[in-house]
Structures are given as C-alpha cells and as structure tokens.
Amino acid sequence: MNSQQLGKTALSVTPLGLGLAALGRPGYINLGHADDLSHNHDIATMETLAHTVLDAAWEGGIRYFDTARSYGKAEEFLGSWLEKRDIKTTAATISSKWGYTYTADWQVNLPQGQKHEVKEHSLPVLQRQIPESKALLGNHLDIYQIHSTTLDSGVLTNEAVLKELAHLRNSGMAIGLSVTGTQQADTILRALEIEFDGALLFSTVQATWNLLEQSTTTALQTAHEAGLGVISKEGMANGRLTLRNTMPDFQRQIDLLQTLAEAQNSTIDALALAAVINQPFIDVALSGAACVAHLQSNLQALKIRWDDDLAERLRELVEPVQSYWHTRSQLAWN
C-alpha cells in the first residue's frame, strides 16, 4: 500500500488501517465477534491474538492503527506489540480516543442496567485519560480524538476542554474527533467552526461512512476541503455487510453484494471496504477485523476494480439515516 498525507498534518496513512475495538475487550457489537475470539477471553490469549492480527496487518502493508481508552486493553496490547516488534515512531501513525471509560470488567453479559462503557466528555476525564494513553503508547501516540462526539454531549462548547485540547495541539499532538449517530454531519460542521490561535482546532475527523450510511458525505467533503484528515469507521456496518448478516429482511441486499463481489472474484467485505477507500474525500478506512482470515479478506478491497457502474449498482443499498442507527442500536454485545 502506498502512504499519503493525512489532511494538512505531517502524518501519513495507508488507504486501509486497523481499528482495535474488537481486539481489546471480550465484548463488542460486531456480528460474530464471540466466534472471532473463539469464546476465549483469557487476557494473555487475547493479547496474543491481537499481536497476531497486528502482525498480519503490518505484513499486509497497513501503517495506521486506531484505538481508544474504552477498548478494554487495546492500548496496552498495541503498545506491547509496538515495543515487541521495535516499530519506530515514524514508521506508523497511531490514534487513540478519550471520553469513554471501560466499565464491563472483562465481562460480556452484564447485569441489567450496567454498561460496557460510560461516556463523559469532561475536563477531569480528559486530564485523567491523556496520561493513561501516553503511558501505554508513549511517543507513538500521534492523534488524540474526542470519542463519539455529539452535539448533545456539549463537548464542542466546553471552553475548558477545548482549551486543554488546544494546549495538546500546541505541544505537537494532532487533535481529532470521532462522530456517531444521526447528527454526524451537523457535528462535523460545528467542529469546523472551532479555532484557537487563528487555526482550526481539529486536524482529523473520524466518521461512520459505508454502503448503508452515507449521510456524512457532504460534511466530510467540506472537512476534506478544509484540510482535515478523514478517517472512515464501520465500513462493514459492524458485520451487516458480510455473510454473517442472516437477517431475513436484508437478504436481497446480501444477494446483490454477493453477485457483485463474485463478478470481481472477491468477497462482500472487500467490496464494502472498496466503496469506502474509493471516496476521494476519505484518506483511510478502518478494518475492524478480529482474526487474520477476516483481515486478509478485507485487504482484497485494494484489488476491487472500482468504476461508476459499480458505484451506481451499490447506491441502492443506502438506508435512511434514522433506520440505520436504529438497527445499529439493536446489535447485541457478544
């Protein structure tokens, strides 16, 4: 894979990156996640699995890795891999996120009312989590993002938090935000209004964009034109754009994807990721693979022959934004 500059930052990324949300904790909402872990949640075993997938990603050319404080031990696993493999700080670009605290205590099935992670975008949380991330990732930490920014969280109007982020930016760290939910586009546009010392506070934005959810297209184009690096997450819609999706009301879409993928001698997941990496406003698309076989399949996205006819055939898959996020909210932790 060829690397390219990430927005106006001094950082470089490959078209595909690896996100560690499914590798750092026993429970996640991706379809079939429990099978990927072989239902084995031993910490040492999971670290070995994470290292194995990271090795495969590196061998496949991936040089961008994304994690978060709330991804269980993902930062720890990534940090130990970077040290074990003696990866130089200039050889890869690493991002993490703050704003959620992991609270599942290494469990998958939680008591009613207990959450896997708790969201709080306050100054005390930022001040607690940034040294935690630095302790695990050291000088490898290039980008620090607000995790799942929404307008109603108030973080984009919290002057104390924004000033602290500006301080981190001025010290040399790129500041980004990830967005989620039905108001992703509005959140991105609001973030583009925030400046400190005559410059935009945010250098990157990470958003959900895939064959089903494309409500952020115009906002991401605007962010790209403003010089932000654009990172796409959930390119396979948490497994809905794979053969693991056996929902009866999605069979027509699966049949279409299967037909188009077979015409390319490829797979549905590769086709889904190809749709992402071929958007001119997206710099890097994240694979969320939790096993080597799925990662290797994801890498086939680079071989898809993308053209206007294929893009037009796939356009019929787009869902209403409210419907997409409702369906996502129903996915079970496993």
Buried (B, 14 or more C-beta within 10 A) or exposed (E): BEBEEBBBBEBBBBBBBBBBBBBBBBBBBBBBBBEBBEEEBEEEEBBEBBBBBBBBBBEBBBBBBBBBBBBBBBBBBBBBBBEEBEBEBEEBBBBBBBBBBBEBEBBBEBEEEEEBBEBBBBBEBBEEBBEEBBEBBEEBBBBBBBBBBBBEBEBBEBEEBBEBBBEBBEEEBBBBBBBBBBBBBBBBBBBBEBEBEEEBBBBBBBBBBBBBBBBBBEBBBBBBEBEBBBBBBBBBBBBBBBBBBEEEEBEEBBEBBBEBBEEBEBBBBBBBBBBBBBBEBBBBBBBBBBBBEBBBBBBBBBEBEBEEEBEEBBEEBBBEBEEBBEBBEEBEBB
